[in-house]
């Protein structure tokens, strides 16, 4: 099957826990898309896919993984002048916080 017609870089984040923050650093405005392994496959097959993120006009940008699973970050130039240089850092997941209501 045909890959997308625009240039992109992908990062395999492997399995991650919900709430983990991903920090993406870019050298220019590009699209940053956080997606599951299934949606990454659909992206590569040029099918409809779902993602978290969008146009990153500033750097770094932080995205939070919404659910446990295997995740990918895609940096792509669709609609922009060129593919940005990029890097991805996985930040620690937030600690489990026990909240109590005042009585």
C-alpha positions in Angstrom: 0.0 0.0 0.0 1.2 3.5 -0.7 2.7 5.6 2.1 1.7 9.2 2.7 2.9 11.5 -0.2 4.5 14.0 2.3 7.7 13.5 4.3 7.5 12.5 8.0 9.6 11.2 10.9 8.2 8.7 13.3 9.1 7.7 16.8 8.1 4.4 18.3 7.3 5.1 22.0 6.7 1.4 22.8 4.0 0.7 25.4 3.3 3.7 27.6 1.0 4.4 30.5 -1.9 6.8 30.5 -0.9 10.2 31.8 2.7 10.0 30.5 3.8 13.3 29.0 5.7 13.4 25.7 7.8 16.5 24.9 8.6 17.1 21.2 11.2 19.7 20.1 11.0 21.1 16.6 13.2 23.3 14.4 10.2 24.7 12.5 6.4 24.6 12.4 5.2 21.1 11.6 2.4 18.7 12.5 2.9 16.6 15.6 0.6 13.6 15.9 0.5 11.2 18.8 -1.3 8.0 17.8 -1.8 4.3 18.7 0.0 1.6 16.8 -3.3 0.8 15.0 -3.7 4.4 13.9 0.0 4.5 12.8 -0.7 1.6 10.5 -3.8 3.3 9.1 -1.7 6.5 8.6 0.9 4.5 6.6 -1.9 2.9 4.5 -3.4 6.3 3.8 -6.7 5.4 5.6 -8.6 7.5 8.0 -6.8 7.7 11.4 -7.1 9.3 14.8 -4.5 11.2 16.7 -3.8 13.7 19.5 -2.0 16.9 18.5 -1.9 19.0 15.4 0.0 22.0 14.1 2.9 22.8 16.5 3.6 26.5 16.1 5.9 26.6 19.1 8.6 24.3 20.5 8.8 22.3 22.6 5.2 21.0 22.6 3.9 18.6 25.2 1.3 15.9 24.7 -0.3 13.6 27.2 -0.9 9.9 26.4 -4.6 9.4 27.0 -4.7 5.6 27.6 -2.3 2.7 28.2 -1.0 1.2 25.0 1.6 1.2 22.2 2.1 4.8 20.9 3.9 6.6 18.1 4.8 10.2 17.5 4.7 11.4 13.9 6.3 14.7 12.9 5.2 15.6 9.4 5.4 18.5 6.9 1.9 18.1 5.4 0.8 21.7 4.6 4.2 23.2 5.6 7.4 24.2 3.8 9.6 21.4 4.9 10.2 18.7 7.4 11.5 20.0 10.7 14.3 18.5 12.6 12.8 16.9 15.7 13.4 15.1 18.9 11.1 13.4 21.4 11.6 13.0 25.1 9.3 10.8 27.3 8.7 12.5 30.6 7.8 10.6 33.7 4.1 9.7 34.2 2.4 11.7 36.9 2.4 10.0 40.3 -0.9 8.4 41.4 -2.5 11.1 43.6 -5.1 10.3 46.2 -7.4 13.1 46.7 -9.8 13.6 49.5 -12.7 15.9 49.9 -12.8 18.1 53.0 -15.5 17.0 55.4 
